[in-house]
Amino acid sequence: MSMDSGNGDLTRRGFLFAMGGAVTLVTTGSAGPPPQYPLVRAAGSHRELGRQHGEQAADKIKSHLELIAAEGHLSRDEVRYRALAFQPLFEKYCPHLLEEIHGLAEGARVPLAEALAVNIRGELSHASKEGCTTYAIGRAGTSNRQILAGQNSDMGPRIPSLGYVVHLKPINKPEVLMWTFGGMIGYHGMNSVGVGHFANSLFGDGPSSQWGMPHYPLKRLMLECDHVDQIVRLFKTIPIASNGNYMICDGHGNILDVEATTAGPEVLRDNQTGFLAHSNHFVCPRYAQKTNFPQNWKDSFARLERINSLIQTKYGSLAVDDLKRFLSDHSGYPTSICRHEGVSATVASLIAEPAERRMLVAFGNPCEHRYATYSM
């Protein structure tokens, strides 16, 4: 077990806090452990993974359902009705994950339709999109010559109470380590063979939404892959309901960004820079048009410019502590990389070290809370 030195308020006194032998943390307050995301473990068949997940996260799943209904101005009957309309898509493109969602329903003691709903989320209610700043740094850019990737996840204020880290050990597939919330079986994270992905919402006048798969099962399918090319094929094969961006890496040393649109994936490469970063506007030539820019969050451009410049200052010798500092950056406050106000604020900060099979996660703003280390 290792101890994470963190980057929170250094005027506070700290001590080691452990959960289940898998997560370590130095506290940032003398009154007790600081906020951190709990760890959910599950192993076995997909049905067993879902059942164990559902049992441990039942309260968070039910609270998530309440949030989906409230944000979408939907009754619970409407939530269930709309969710079941997506079931044929799950049956066609990821029947094994539908089996896991059956298990999730059993474990949480909710109807299947509600377990489906938390894995569809925004496509049911058309909830406001979130922010986020993502990055991936290739081996040549880091001090130990291993990939670093992650993000600040910027969302609404009710998300932290629903969040947790999940460690899954499926049969005959890579292990999975994700930060997620409220029963979603696919979200930000990495697998045990070095694949990692982190995500941004995409604003602006890109391809229109359509009837298709929600992003969350696709996020999980990505973590069943062992190469970035397999992930690109997923987006070429499975129709998605709305646009989104993915920063991805693999254990072969590849980094890639995919602006996944309903018209197909737009692949962005590092072009010999050795790193990639993204915020919430289109960067690919097809959709990054001046006429499109006014429809984006104005701070998206500033955040992307800032994270790029910060990475460049230490490129070649970047280490985890540098990323902690970058993700706590307040240039342009409050809509900075570390966001504090507005439509969405930073609810989790993530730094993945795929080669080490571990991920550091800060609860909320990383300028306020230290990172916990979760390992596979």
WOHUPE-V725397 format. One record per residue. N is the residue number from 0. RES is the residue in three letters. PSI is psi in whole degrees, 0 to 359 (999 if undefined). Layout:
BEGIN
N RES PSI
N RES PSI
END
This chain:
BEGIN
0 MET 136
1 SER 159
2 MET 130
3 ASP 125
4 SER 343
5 GLY 186
6 ASN 26
7 GLY 206
8 ASP 106
9 LEU 358
10 THR 350
11 ARG 157
12 ARG 144
13 GLY 165
14 PHE 168
15 LEU 135
16 PHE 128
17 ALA 148
18 MET 116
19 GLY 19
20 GLY 8
21 ALA 347
22 VAL 134
23 THR 151
24 LEU 140
25 VAL 127
26 THR 162
27 THR 17
28 GLY 151
29 SER 350
30 ALA 358
31 GLY 178
32 PRO 143
33 PRO 171
34 PRO 139
35 GLN 158
36 TYR 131
37 PRO 163
38 LEU 129
39 VAL 129
40 ARG 143
41 ALA 147
42 ALA 150
43 GLY 206
44 SER 169
45 HIS 323
46 ARG 318
47 GLU 321
48 LEU 312
49 GLY 318
50 ARG 316
51 GLN 319
52 HIS 311
53 GLY 321
54 GLU 318
55 GLN 335
56 ALA 21
57 ALA 313
58 ASP 321
59 LYS 325
60 ILE 314
61 LYS 323
62 SER 324
63 HIS 319
64 LEU 319
65 GLU 320
66 LEU 316
67 ILE 315
68 ALA 317
69 ALA 315
70 GLU 328
71 GLY 0
72 HIS 47
73 LEU 147
74 SER 164
75 ARG 327
76 ASP 319
77 GLU 320
78 VAL 313
79 ARG 317
80 TYR 314
81 ARG 322
82 ALA 318
83 LEU 337
84 ALA 336
85 PHE 348
86 GLN 319
87 PRO 329
88 LEU 318
89 PHE 319
90 GLU 325
91 LYS 316
92 TYR 338
93 CYS 63
94 PRO 330
95 HIS 327
96 LEU 330
97 LEU 321
98 GLU 321
99 GLU 324
100 ILE 326
101 HIS 314
102 GLY 322
103 LEU 316
104 ALA 317
105 GLU 315
106 GLY 321
107 ALA 352
108 ARG 51
109 VAL 160
110 PRO 154
111 LEU 319
112 ALA 325
113 GLU 325
114 ALA 326
115 LEU 318
116 ALA 319
117 VAL 346
118 ASN 10
119 ILE 315
120 ARG 253
121 GLY 333
122 GLU 341
123 LEU 314
124 SER 352
125 HIS 45
126 ALA 161
127 SER 142
128 LYS 158
129 GLU 169
130 GLY 227
131 CYS 144
132 THR 122
133 THR 162
134 TYR 155
135 ALA 130
136 ILE 122
137 GLY 173
138 ARG 324
139 ALA 344
140 GLY 353
141 THR 160
142 SER 328
143 ASN 8
144 ARG 38
145 GLN 149
146 ILE 140
147 LEU 137
148 ALA 158
149 GLY 205
150 GLN 166
151 ASN 127
152 SER 117
153 ASP 118
154 MET 189
155 GLY 164
156 PRO 345
157 ARG 351
158 ILE 317
159 PRO 323
160 SER 343
161 LEU 353
162 GLY 159
163 TYR 168
164 VAL 137
165 VAL 134
166 HIS 112
167 LEU 139
168 LYS 80
169 PRO 159
170 ILE 128
171 ASN 28
172 LYS 162
173 PRO 149
174 GLU 156
175 VAL 136
176 LEU 116
177 MET 149
178 TRP 129
179 THR 185
180 PHE 149
181 GLY 36
182 GLY 5
183 MET 126
184 ILE 358
185 GLY 125
186 TYR 203
187 HIS 133
188 GLY 205
189 MET 167
190 ASN 178
191 SER 356
192 VAL 13
193 GLY 358
194 VAL 132
195 GLY 150
196 HIS 145
197 PHE 153
198 ALA 153
199 ASN 146
200 SER 153
201 LEU 123
202 PHE 173
203 GLY 179
204 ASP 69
205 GLY 194
206 PRO 147
207 SER 155
208 SER 157
209 GLN 174
210 TRP 120
211 GLY 186
212 MET 140
213 PRO 164
214 HIS 334
215 TYR 315
216 PRO 327
217 LEU 322
218 LYS 324
219 ARG 318
220 LEU 325
221 MET 327
222 LEU 7
223 GLU 0
224 CYS 165
225 ASP 8
226 HIS 145
227 VAL 330
228 ASP 327
229 GLN 324
230 ILE 317
231 VAL 320
232 ARG 324
233 LEU 314
234 PHE 341
235 LYS 341
236 THR 322
237 ILE 122
238 PRO 132
239 ILE 156
240 ALA 332
241 SER 170
242 ASN 148
243 GLY 160
244 ASN 144
245 TYR 126
246 MET 121
247 ILE 155
248 CYS 167
249 ASP 174
250 GLY 357
251 HIS 2
252 GLY 6
253 ASN 140
254 ILE 147
255 LEU 149
256 ASP 135
257 VAL 115
258 GLU 96
259 ALA 110
260 THR 165
261 THR 345
262 ALA 3
263 GLY 166
264 PRO 141
265 GLU 115
266 VAL 128
267 LEU 129
268 ARG 166
269 ASP 346
270 ASN 47
271 GLN 5
272 THR 336
273 GLY 1
274 PHE 164
275 LEU 150
276 ALA 160
277 HIS 152
278 SER 236
279 ASN 19
280 HIS 156
281 PHE 139
282 VAL 333
283 CYS 143
284 PRO 328
285 ARG 323
286 TYR 353
287 ALA 70
288 GLN 148
289 LYS 325
290 THR 341
291 ASN 336
292 PHE 321
293 PRO 342
294 GLN 358
295 ASN 160
296 TRP 127
297 LYS 326
298 ASP 347
299 SER 318
300 PHE 318
301 ALA 319
302 ARG 319
303 LEU 316
304 GLU 321
305 ARG 314
306 ILE 323
307 ASN 315
308 SER 322
309 LEU 316
310 ILE 318
311 GLN 329
312 THR 333
313 LYS 10
314 TYR 133
315 GLY 338
316 SER 22
317 LEU 138
318 ALA 172
319 VAL 317
320 ASP 328
321 ASP 317
322 LEU 323
323 LYS 317
324 ARG 317
325 PHE 318
326 LEU 348
327 SER 8
328 ASP 140
329 HIS 17
330 SER 123
331 GLY 13
332 TYR 139
333 PRO 351
334 THR 56
335 SER 184
336 ILE 315
337 CYS 97
338 ARG 140
339 HIS 342
340 GLU 179
341 GLY 204
342 VAL 323
343 SER 148
344 ALA 164
345 THR 120
346 VAL 343
347 ALA 143
348 SER 130
349 LEU 136
350 ILE 114
351 ALA 137
352 GLU 81
353 PRO 322
354 ALA 333
355 GLU 359
356 ARG 44
357 ARG 158
358 MET 134
359 LEU 134
360 VAL 125
361 ALA 137
362 PHE 116
363 GLY 214
364 ASN 126
365 PRO 344
366 CYS 344
367 GLU 332
368 HIS 145
369 ARG 163
370 TYR 136
371 ALA 148
372 THR 121
373 TYR 133
374 SER 153
375 MET 999
END
